[in-house]
Amino acid sequence: MAKFRMIQTDFWSDPKIVEEFTPEDKYFFLYLLTNPKTTQIGIYVITKKHIAFDTGYSIESVNAIMDRFINHHKVISYNDETREIAIKNWGRYNLNKGGKPVEDCVRSELKEVKDTSLITYVGERIQKKEIKALYDSYNVSSHDTDNDTSSEPSHDTSNVSQHSKNEETSHINASYDTSNDSLTISGQNKEEEEEKEEYKEKQQQQEIENIKDSGGSGIDDPGFKEILDFYRDNLQKAITETPFNYELLSKFYAEWGKDLMLAALKLAAKKEAKGVAFIEAVFNNWRTYGVKTLEDARRYNEQMLKSRKGYSNYKVEDVPNWYLEQKKKSEEKAKQAATVSSESLEEKQDVSQLLNQYNKKKGSRSKSS
C-alpha cells in the first residue's frame, strides 16, 4: 500500500469534471483515486461497505454513486462478485514511467487480479509501451475502442463500452435522483444483508483502531467490545460518531472496568441520555462519592433517590419543628388571653351588681327620712 497518490492539478480544470461532476462526484472520485486500497495498476479490491464507512455515505448512496460513475460518467468499472474496481484512465496518468522496479511491481499486482477483463479495461489507456505489454498479455476479451474522440477529458472517457459482465451487475434495478440522492432499490437479497453485517464488523474494527491510535486502554479485553456494542445499540443512535467519544469510552473502561461501566451506560439508557456527556457526569459523581464497586454504586443511587424523595415530602407535607413550637405557643397565649378576658368580664358584672344594690339601699333611706 502506497503512502501517497499523485493527482494532477488539471483534475480541477478538466471540462468534464467542471461541467458534469457535482461536488459529491469530485469528492467521491478523489477518494477512488487516493484511498488506502489503491494499487500501482489502477485495479484493487474494495467493498461498497468499506467505501461507505470511509466516505460517510450510506450503502444505498454508494450504490447510486457507483452506478452513476459506471454508466453516466463511465470512468470506472466494478465487478460485484470479486469486489474489484478499475479506474479507466489510471494508466495514462500514473504509469508513464517505466523501469524494472515499476514493471516488477505491475507484474506482481496484475497476478492478483481475479477479473482479467478489468486488466484489459485499464490497459487500453496506457501509453507506455513496456507497461502496456504487461497488460496486453492478459487480454482475454476485446473492447470496442473505435469511438474515441479528441474531446476525452483528462480523467475520463465516455466512448468505450463496459465489458458485458460489469454492464449486467451495474444495473441494480435502482432509480437515482441526483437532486436529492434518493435511491429506491428493489430486489434486496441475502448478499445485501451480508454486506450490511460485514460493514458493521468493519465499523467496529475501525472504532477499535481509532482507540488504538489514540492510546486508549482496555481494547484487548473482550468486555470492551461488549461495552461498545451496548453503547452503539442504545446510546449512539442519532449521534454522530467520533473517535473522541470512543477514546473517552476507552479511558472510562480502563478506570472503572466492565461492570461499573455497564451500570453507568444502563443509567444513561434509562434516562434516554445519548452520547457520553451523561456517562461522564455519572462517573464524576461516583468519583466524588468514592464509588469503587457495584455495591457502592447501588448504595449511592439509593441515597440519591431517598434524598430526592425527602426533598419532595418536605416541600409538600413536612413542617419544621420550630414552626410547630411557635404555633403551639401562639395558641397557648391566645387561650390565656381568652381566659383573662372572661374573668375580667365576670368581675365587671359583679361590681355592677354591687353598685346597683348600694344605690337601691341609698334611695330607700332617703324616702324614709
Contacts in CASP RR format, 6 or more apart in sequence:
PFRMAT RR
TARGET T0000
AUTHOR 0000-0000-0000
METHOD contacts of the structure
MODEL  1
MAKFRMIQTDFWSDPKIVEEFTPEDKYFFLYLLTNPKTTQIGIYVITKKH
IAFDTGYSIESVNAIMDRFINHHKVISYNDETREIAIKNWGRYNLNKGGK
PVEDCVRSELKEVKDTSLITYVGERIQKKEIKALYDSYNVSSHDTDNDTS
SEPSHDTSNVSQHSKNEETSHINASYDTSNDSLTISGQNKEEEEEKEEYK
EKQQQQEIENIKDSGGSGIDDPGFKEILDFYRDNLQKAITETPFNYELLS
KFYAEWGKDLMLAALKLAAKKEAKGVAFIEAVFNNWRTYGVKTLEDARRY
NEQMLKSRKGYSNYKVEDVPNWYLEQKKKSEEKAKQAATVSSESLEEKQD
VSQLLNQYNKKKGSRSKSS
1 36 0 8 1.000
1 37 0 8 1.000
1 38 0 8 1.000
2 38 0 8 1.000
2 40 0 8 1.000
5 33 0 8 1.000
5 34 0 8 1.000
5 38 0 8 1.000
5 94 0 8 1.000
6 94 0 8 1.000
7 30 0 8 1.000
7 33 0 8 1.000
7 34 0 8 1.000
8 93 0 8 1.000
8 154 0 8 1.000
10 154 0 8 1.000
11 17 0 8 1.000
11 30 0 8 1.000
11 154 0 8 1.000
11 155 0 8 1.000
12 18 0 8 1.000
14 153 0 8 1.000
14 154 0 8 1.000
14 155 0 8 1.000
14 156 0 8 1.000
15 151 0 8 1.000
15 153 0 8 1.000
16 73 0 8 1.000
16 153 0 8 1.000
16 155 0 8 1.000
16 156 0 8 1.000
16 158 0 8 1.000
17 26 0 8 1.000
17 29 0 8 1.000
17 153 0 8 1.000
17 155 0 8 1.000
17 156 0 8 1.000
20 73 0 8 1.000
21 29 0 8 1.000
21 73 0 8 1.000
22 178 0 8 1.000
24 65 0 8 1.000
24 181 0 8 1.000
25 65 0 8 1.000
25 68 0 8 1.000
25 69 0 8 1.000
25 73 0 8 1.000
27 55 0 8 1.000
28 55 0 8 1.000
28 65 0 8 1.000
28 69 0 8 1.000
29 69 0 8 1.000
29 75 0 8 1.000
29 155 0 8 1.000
31 51 0 8 1.000
31 54 0 8 1.000
31 55 0 8 1.000
32 38 0 8 1.000
32 69 0 8 1.000
32 76 0 8 1.000
32 85 0 8 1.000
32 87 0 8 1.000
33 87 0 8 1.000
35 46 0 8 1.000
35 51 0 8 1.000
35 54 0 8 1.000
37 44 0 8 1.000
37 45 0 8 1.000
37 46 0 8 1.000
37 50 0 8 1.000
38 44 0 8 1.000
39 109 0 8 1.000
40 94 0 8 1.000
40 95 0 8 1.000
40 102 0 8 1.000
40 105 0 8 1.000
40 106 0 8 1.000
40 109 0 8 1.000
41 90 0 8 1.000
41 95 0 8 1.000
41 106 0 8 1.000
41 109 0 8 1.000
41 110 0 8 1.000
41 113 0 8 1.000
41 119 0 8 1.000
41 122 0 8 1.000
42 86 0 8 1.000
42 87 0 8 1.000
42 90 0 8 1.000
42 91 0 8 1.000
42 94 0 8 1.000
42 122 0 8 1.000
43 84 0 8 1.000
43 85 0 8 1.000
43 86 0 8 1.000
43 87 0 8 1.000
43 90 0 8 1.000
43 109 0 8 1.000
43 113 0 8 1.000
43 118 0 8 1.000
43 119 0 8 1.000
43 122 0 8 1.000
44 84 0 8 1.000
44 85 0 8 1.000
45 82 0 8 1.000
45 83 0 8 1.000
45 84 0 8 1.000
45 85 0 8 1.000
46 83 0 8 1.000
46 85 0 8 1.000
47 83 0 8 1.000
47 195 0 8 1.000
47 198 0 8 1.000
47 199 0 8 1.000
48 59 0 8 1.000
48 62 0 8 1.000
48 63 0 8 1.000
48 66 0 8 1.000
48 195 0 8 1.000
49 59 0 8 1.000
49 62 0 8 1.000
49 195 0 8 1.000
49 196 0 8 1.000
49 198 0 8 1.000
49 199 0 8 1.000
49 202 0 8 1.000
50 199 0 8 1.000
50 202 0 8 1.000
51 57 0 8 1.000
51 62 0 8 1.000
51 66 0 8 1.000
52 58 0 8 1.000
52 59 0 8 1.000
52 61 0 8 1.000
52 62 0 8 1.000
52 199 0 8 1.000
53 199 0 8 1.000
53 202 0 8 1.000
53 203 0 8 1.000
53 206 0 8 1.000
55 62 0 8 1.000
57 65 0 8 1.000
59 192 0 8 1.000
59 195 0 8 1.000
59 196 0 8 1.000
59 199 0 8 1.000
60 183 0 8 1.000
60 185 0 8 1.000
61 181 0 8 1.000
61 183 0 8 1.000
63 172 0 8 1.000
63 174 0 8 1.000
63 183 0 8 1.000
63 185 0 8 1.000
64 174 0 8 1.000
64 176 0 8 1.000
64 181 0 8 1.000
64 183 0 8 1.000
66 76 0 8 1.000
66 78 0 8 1.000
66 170 0 8 1.000
67 170 0 8 1.000
67 171 0 8 1.000
67 172 0 8 1.000
67 174 0 8 1.000
67 176 0 8 1.000
68 176 0 8 1.000
68 178 0 8 1.000
69 75 0 8 1.000
69 76 0 8 1.000
70 76 0 8 1.000
70 77 0 8 1.000
70 78 0 8 1.000
70 162 0 8 1.000
70 166 0 8 1.000
70 170 0 8 1.000
71 162 0 8 1.000
71 170 0 8 1.000
71 171 0 8 1.000
73 156 0 8 1.000
73 158 0 8 1.000
74 88 0 8 1.000
74 156 0 8 1.000
74 157 0 8 1.000
74 158 0 8 1.000
74 160 0 8 1.000
74 162 0 8 1.000
75 87 0 8 1.000
75 88 0 8 1.000
75 89 0 8 1.000
75 155 0 8 1.000
75 156 0 8 1.000
75 157 0 8 1.000
76 85 0 8 1.000
76 86 0 8 1.000
76 87 0 8 1.000
76 88 0 8 1.000
77 85 0 8 1.000
77 86 0 8 1.000
77 88 0 8 1.000
77 118 0 8 1.000
77 121 0 8 1.000
77 162 0 8 1.000
77 163 0 8 1.000
77 166 0 8 1.000
78 84 0 8 1.000
78 85 0 8 1.000
78 86 0 8 1.000
78 166 0 8 1.000
78 169 0 8 1.000
78 170 0 8 1.000
79 85 0 8 1.000
79 114 0 8 1.000
79 115 0 8 1.000
79 118 0 8 1.000
79 165 0 8 1.000
79 166 0 8 1.000
79 169 0 8 1.000
80 169 0 8 1.000
81 115 0 8 1.000
81 169 0 8 1.000
82 114 0 8 1.000
82 115 0 8 1.000
84 113 0 8 1.000
84 114 0 8 1.000
84 115 0 8 1.000
84 118 0 8 1.000
86 118 0 8 1.000
86 121 0 8 1.000
86 122 0 8 1.000
87 122 0 8 1.000
88 121 0 8 1.000
88 122 0 8 1.000
88 125 0 8 1.000
88 156 0 8 1.000
88 157 0 8 1.000
88 160 0 8 1.000
89 125 0 8 1.000
89 154 0 8 1.000
89 155 0 8 1.000
89 156 0 8 1.000
89 157 0 8 1.000
90 122 0 8 1.000
90 125 0 8 1.000
91 122 0 8 1.000
91 123 0 8 1.000
91 125 0 8 1.000
91 126 0 8 1.000
91 127 0 8 1.000
91 128 0 8 1.000
91 131 0 8 1.000
92 125 0 8 1.000
92 126 0 8 1.000
92 127 0 8 1.000
93 154 0 8 1.000
93 155 0 8 1.000
95 102 0 8 1.000
95 106 0 8 1.000
95 126 0 8 1.000
95 128 0 8 1.000
95 131 0 8 1.000
96 127 0 8 1.000
96 128 0 8 1.000
97 128 0 8 1.000
98 128 0 8 1.000
98 130 0 8 1.000
98 131 0 8 1.000
99 130 0 8 1.000
102 131 0 8 1.000
103 130 0 8 1.000
103 131 0 8 1.000
103 134 0 8 1.000
106 131 0 8 1.000
106 134 0 8 1.000
107 134 0 8 1.000
110 119 0 8 1.000
110 134 0 8 1.000
110 135 0 8 1.000
110 138 0 8 1.000
113 119 0 8 1.000
113 138 0 8 1.000
115 165 0 8 1.000
116 138 0 8 1.000
116 140 0 8 1.000
117 140 0 8 1.000
117 141 0 8 1.000
117 163 0 8 1.000
117 165 0 8 1.000
117 166 0 8 1.000
118 163 0 8 1.000
119 135 0 8 1.000
119 138 0 8 1.000
119 139 0 8 1.000
120 135 0 8 1.000
120 136 0 8 1.000
120 138 0 8 1.000
120 139 0 8 1.000
120 140 0 8 1.000
120 141 0 8 1.000
120 142 0 8 1.000
120 143 0 8 1.000
120 163 0 8 1.000
121 143 0 8 1.000
121 162 0 8 1.000
121 163 0 8 1.000
122 135 0 8 1.000
123 132 0 8 1.000
123 135 0 8 1.000
123 136 0 8 1.000
124 143 0 8 1.000
124 145 0 8 1.000
124 160 0 8 1.000
125 157 0 8 1.000
126 132 0 8 1.000
126 135 0 8 1.000
141 163 0 8 1.000
143 160 0 8 1.000
143 161 0 8 1.000
143 163 0 8 1.000
144 160 0 8 1.000
144 161 0 8 1.000
145 160 0 8 1.000
147 159 0 8 1.000
147 160 0 8 1.000
148 157 0 8 1.000
148 159 0 8 1.000
148 160 0 8 1.000
149 159 0 8 1.000
152 158 0 8 1.000
152 159 0 8 1.000
161 167 0 8 1.000
162 170 0 8 1.000
172 185 0 8 1.000
173 185 0 8 1.000
173 186 0 8 1.000
173 187 0 8 1.000
174 183 0 8 1.000
174 184 0 8 1.000
174 185 0 8 1.000
174 186 0 8 1.000
175 183 0 8 1.000
175 184 0 8 1.000
176 182 0 8 1.000
176 183 0 8 1.000
177 183 0 8 1.000
204 225 0 8 1.000
204 228 0 8 1.000
204 229 0 8 1.000
204 232 0 8 1.000
207 228 0 8 1.000
207 241 0 8 1.000
207 243 0 8 1.000
207 246 0 8 1.000
208 219 0 8 1.000
208 225 0 8 1.000
208 228 0 8 1.000
210 243 0 8 1.000
210 246 0 8 1.000
210 247 0 8 1.000
211 219 0 8 1.000
211 243 0 8 1.000
211 246 0 8 1.000
211 247 0 8 1.000
211 249 0 8 1.000
211 250 0 8 1.000
212 219 0 8 1.000
213 243 0 8 1.000
214 243 0 8 1.000
214 246 0 8 1.000
214 247 0 8 1.000
214 250 0 8 1.000
215 247 0 8 1.000
215 250 0 8 1.000
216 247 0 8 1.000
216 250 0 8 1.000
216 251 0 8 1.000
216 254 0 8 1.000
217 250 0 8 1.000
217 251 0 8 1.000
217 253 0 8 1.000
217 254 0 8 1.000
218 224 0 8 1.000
218 250 0 8 1.000
218 253 0 8 1.000
218 254 0 8 1.000
219 250 0 8 1.000
221 253 0 8 1.000
221 258 0 8 1.000
223 258 0 8 1.000
224 250 0 8 1.000
224 253 0 8 1.000
224 258 0 8 1.000
226 258 0 8 1.000
226 262 0 8 1.000
227 249 0 8 1.000
227 253 0 8 1.000
227 258 0 8 1.000
227 261 0 8 1.000
227 262 0 8 1.000
227 265 0 8 1.000
228 246 0 8 1.000
228 249 0 8 1.000
230 262 0 8 1.000
230 265 0 8 1.000
230 269 0 8 1.000
231 249 0 8 1.000
231 265 0 8 1.000
231 275 0 8 1.000
234 265 0 8 1.000
234 269 0 8 1.000
235 265 0 8 1.000
235 268 0 8 1.000
235 269 0 8 1.000
235 273 0 8 1.000
235 274 0 8 1.000
235 275 0 8 1.000
235 276 0 8 1.000
235 279 0 8 1.000
236 245 0 8 1.000
236 274 0 8 1.000
236 275 0 8 1.000
237 274 0 8 1.000
238 274 0 8 1.000
239 245 0 8 1.000
239 274 0 8 1.000
239 275 0 8 1.000
245 275 0 8 1.000
245 276 0 8 1.000
248 276 0 8 1.000
248 280 0 8 1.000
249 261 0 8 1.000
249 276 0 8 1.000
252 261 0 8 1.000
252 264 0 8 1.000
252 279 0 8 1.000
252 280 0 8 1.000
252 283 0 8 1.000
253 261 0 8 1.000
255 283 0 8 1.000
256 264 0 8 1.000
256 283 0 8 1.000
256 286 0 8 1.000
259 294 0 8 1.000
260 286 0 8 1.000
260 291 0 8 1.000
260 293 0 8 1.000
260 294 0 8 1.000
260 297 0 8 1.000
263 294 0 8 1.000
263 297 0 8 1.000
264 279 0 8 1.000
264 282 0 8 1.000
264 283 0 8 1.000
264 286 0 8 1.000
265 279 0 8 1.000
267 278 0 8 1.000
267 282 0 8 1.000
267 301 0 8 1.000
268 275 0 8 1.000
268 278 0 8 1.000
268 279 0 8 1.000
268 282 0 8 1.000
271 278 0 8 1.000
273 279 0 8 1.000
285 300 0 8 1.000
286 296 0 8 1.000
286 297 0 8 1.000
286 300 0 8 1.000
289 296 0 8 1.000
289 300 0 8 1.000
290 296 0 8 1.000
291 297 0 8 1.000
291 300 0 8 1.000
END
